Amino acid sequence: MTTHYRIFISNKGLFQNSANYSFVAEFADQKLAAFYVQHMRGKKRYDGKNIIIREVTLPEIDPAEGRVDGVLTVTGEALPVDEYEFS
């Protein structure tokens, strides 16, 4: 199991009910989540919004889950994923 930190926003006064939350971001590191929240506080789009951080415990990440949507190589080249077979 691993701990992640999910950041949500809600309108003023509506932070007690998760039905009012809008998802913003998720981080596997608490310090990065805190840094992002500090970044959010200075942005006009989050004026008048409550910021909620939820700690969630998730199973280990399975790298085989889902589909590959993009690949950037070490040199910065974007590979056309439809030309490769991934396992």
Secondary structure as the mmCIF struct_conf table of DSSP 4:
data_model
#
loop_
_struct_conf.conf_type_id
_struct_conf.id
_struct_conf.beg_label_comp_id
_struct_conf.beg_label_asym_id
_struct_conf.beg_label_seq_id
_struct_conf.end_label_comp_id
_struct_conf.end_label_asym_id
_struct_conf.end_label_seq_id
STRN STRN1 THR A 2 ASN A 11
TURN_TY1_P TURN_TY1_P1 LYS A 12 GLY A 13
BEND BEND1 GLN A 16 GLN A 16
HELX_RH_3T_P HELX_RH_3T_P1 SER A 18 ASN A 20
STRN STRN2 SER A 22 PHE A 27
BEND BEND2 ALA A 28 ASP A 29
HELX_RH_AL_P HELX_RH_AL_P1 GLN A 30 ARG A 41
TURN_TY1_P TURN_TY1_P2 GLY A 42 GLY A 42
HELX_RH_3T_P HELX_RH_3T_P2 LYS A 44 TYR A 46
TURN_TY1_P TURN_TY1_P3 ASP A 47 GLY A 48
STRN STRN3 LYS A 49 LEU A 58
HELX_LH_PP_P HELX_LH_PP_P1 PRO A 59 ILE A 61
TURN_TY1_P TURN_TY1_P4 PRO A 63 ALA A 64
BEND BEND3 GLU A 65 GLY A 66
STRN STRN4 VAL A 71 LEU A 72
TURN_TY1_P TURN_TY1_P5 VAL A 74 THR A 75
BEND BEND4 GLY A 76 GLY A 76
HELX_LH_PP_P HELX_LH_PP_P2 GLU A 77 GLU A 77
STRN STRN5 ALA A 78 LEU A 79
HELX_RH_3T_P HELX_RH_3T_P3 VAL A 81 GLU A 83
BEND BEND5 TYR A 84 TYR A 84
#
